[in-house]
Amino acid sequence: MSRFTTLTPETMTPRQKEVAGNIGAGARSGIKGPFPAWLHSPDMADAMQRAGRFMRWDSSFPARLSELAIIITAKAYEARYEWFAHLPLALQGGLRAEIGEAVRTGMQPRDMAEDESAVYHFCTELHRDKDVSDAAFEKAKALFGEKGVAELLGICGYYAAVGLTLNVARVPLPEGTPHPFG
């Protein structure tokens, strides 16, 4: 059960209704995930949904890599709903299931492609150490350019905010879905 008061069309302010309409009209097709909590601050919700749209659909990364960054972030914060929502998207984007399982269990995946390895090391170091080594930075920069490194940081930061919101709001997993982290 969410800790936040459930907003309904009857209880929303005009600005909340406007932002909810913008969120629901896009590819998200509804108000779910962190948005019910974020709508309590409609201007923040609007800014976050615009950032999220870029991170998820408009960055220079293919889904296989952006979703890898997202599930690494979900694991780092034990964001169970974020994991539930994004692991299938990672797999649909072409990430191999064994890579997802290794991330879920905290193991380094084997036999990753060079770009997957760069994303894995960059994101894992970022969440674990709150920084990245020169080697991880330079490898990501060589493969993705400075634009890509900036976007990878953005993806991790945005989805850290999503995961933390989902955890604090106590957004439940669908009934019968096991907790992915224990």
C-alpha distance (Angstrom), angle and dihedral (degrees) to the residues before:
residue distance angle dihedral
M1 . . .
S2 3.77 . .
R3 3.78 118.0 .
F4 3.79 91.3 -142.4
T5 3.78 123.3 84.5
T6 3.78 109.8 -100.9
L7 3.78 110.0 -111.8
T8 3.78 117.8 -141.9
P9 3.80 129.7 -175.6
E10 3.80 87.0 -101.0
T11 3.81 94.3 53.9
M12 3.82 99.3 38.8
T13 3.78 123.1 100.9
P14 3.80 117.0 -124.8
R15 3.83 89.7 -100.9
Q16 3.81 91.9 50.8
K17 3.81 89.6 50.7
E18 3.80 91.0 49.4
V19 3.81 93.4 50.4
A20 3.81 92.7 42.6
G21 3.78 88.5 53.0
N22 3.80 91.5 51.1
I23 3.80 92.1 49.1
G24 3.79 94.5 45.3
A25 3.80 94.7 45.9
G26 3.80 94.5 59.7
A27 3.78 133.0 71.7
R28 3.81 90.2 -67.8
S29 3.82 88.9 71.5
G30 3.76 95.6 -157.9
I31 3.77 147.2 17.4
K32 3.79 105.8 -80.8
G33 3.77 141.7 121.6
P34 3.82 111.3 34.9
F35 3.80 95.3 -14.6
P36 3.82 98.9 87.2
A37 3.82 87.7 58.4
W38 3.80 95.7 39.8
L39 3.81 92.5 50.8
H40 3.81 88.1 72.5
S41 3.81 81.9 77.0
P42 3.80 100.4 38.2
D43 3.80 96.9 -175.0
M44 3.80 90.0 52.0
A45 3.81 90.8 45.6
D46 3.78 89.6 52.4
A47 3.80 92.9 49.8
M48 3.78 91.9 45.9
Q49 3.80 94.4 48.5
R50 3.80 90.3 52.0
A51 3.82 91.2 49.3
G52 3.79 90.8 45.8
R53 3.78 92.6 50.8
F54 3.80 89.0 56.2
M55 3.81 94.3 44.5
R56 3.78 94.2 48.6
W57 3.80 104.3 36.0
D58 3.79 111.3 11.1
S59 3.82 107.7 42.3
S60 3.79 119.9 107.6
F61 3.82 90.9 -107.3
P62 3.79 123.6 98.8
A63 3.81 115.0 -124.8
R64 3.81 91.6 -102.8
L65 3.81 90.5 64.1
S66 3.80 102.0 32.7
E67 3.79 90.8 49.0
L68 3.83 89.7 48.1
A69 3.80 87.6 56.0
I70 3.81 89.5 48.0
I71 3.82 95.7 50.8
I72 3.81 90.3 46.5
T73 3.81 86.8 53.8
A74 3.81 91.1 47.0
K75 3.81 90.0 52.3
A76 3.82 92.2 47.0
Y77 3.81 91.1 56.5
E78 3.81 96.2 30.7
A79 3.78 86.6 -123.0
R80 3.78 97.5 172.8
Y81 3.82 97.3 -176.1
E82 3.80 91.7 46.7
W83 3.81 88.6 52.3
F84 3.80 91.3 47.4
A85 3.81 91.6 51.0
H86 3.81 99.2 42.3
L87 3.80 107.5 36.6
P88 3.83 91.1 72.2
L89 3.81 89.4 48.6
A90 3.81 90.3 51.3
L91 3.80 90.8 51.3
Q92 3.82 92.1 46.0
G93 3.80 87.6 50.6
G94 3.80 91.0 57.3
L95 3.79 104.3 -93.3
R96 3.80 110.4 144.6
A97 3.81 114.8 -113.5
E98 3.80 92.5 -127.0
I99 3.82 90.0 59.9
G100 3.79 90.2 53.1
E101 3.81 91.4 48.0
A102 3.80 92.1 49.8
V103 3.81 90.3 51.3
R104 3.82 90.8 48.1
T105 3.81 92.3 52.7
G106 3.80 94.5 42.9
M107 3.78 95.7 -110.9
Q108 3.78 126.3 131.6
P109 3.81 107.7 -106.8
R110 3.78 118.3 -118.9
D111 3.77 129.0 -132.6
M112 3.78 97.0 15.9
A113 3.77 121.7 168.6
E114 3.80 113.7 -108.2
D115 3.80 93.3 -102.5
E116 3.82 92.1 47.8
S117 3.80 90.4 50.2
A118 3.81 91.2 50.8
V119 3.81 91.8 50.7
Y120 3.81 91.9 44.2
H121 3.81 94.9 51.4
F122 3.80 94.7 41.5
C123 3.81 94.9 49.1
T124 3.79 96.1 39.3
E125 3.82 91.8 51.3
L126 3.80 91.6 44.5
H127 3.80 94.0 55.0
R128 3.79 96.0 37.6
D129 3.81 100.0 41.8
K130 3.83 100.8 22.4
D131 3.82 85.0 -125.5
V132 3.79 138.5 50.5
S133 3.77 130.1 -118.6
D134 3.78 120.7 -111.2
A135 3.82 88.3 -110.8
A136 3.82 93.6 54.9
F137 3.81 91.7 44.3
E138 3.80 94.2 48.5
K139 3.80 93.1 46.1
A140 3.81 91.5 51.4
K141 3.80 90.9 44.6
A142 3.81 91.8 50.3
L143 3.81 91.9 51.4
F144 3.81 102.3 35.1
G145 3.81 106.1 18.9
E146 3.77 125.0 -129.6
K147 3.80 89.8 -65.7
G148 3.79 89.6 57.6
V149 3.80 93.2 47.0
A150 3.80 90.1 51.3
E151 3.81 90.4 48.9
L152 3.82 91.9 47.4
L153 3.80 88.6 54.0
G154 3.80 88.7 48.5
I155 3.80 93.0 50.6
C156 3.81 91.6 50.2
G157 3.80 92.9 45.7
Y158 3.78 95.5 46.4
Y159 3.79 93.8 47.2
A160 3.81 91.3 45.8
A161 3.82 86.0 59.1
V162 3.81 90.2 46.6
G163 3.80 93.3 48.5
L164 3.77 94.6 46.2
T165 3.81 90.8 48.3
L166 3.80 91.6 49.8
N167 3.81 90.4 49.8
V168 3.81 96.0 46.0
A169 3.81 92.2 44.2
R170 3.82 87.7 47.9
V171 3.77 93.2 -133.2
P172 3.79 102.6 -170.2
L173 3.76 128.0 -130.0
P174 3.79 114.5 -117.7
E175 3.79 111.7 -82.7
G176 3.79 111.6 -81.0
T177 3.81 94.6 19.9
P178 3.81 110.2 127.7
H179 3.80 120.2 -129.0
P180 3.81 102.8 -99.9
F181 3.79 95.9 -145.5
G182 3.76 102.9 46.1
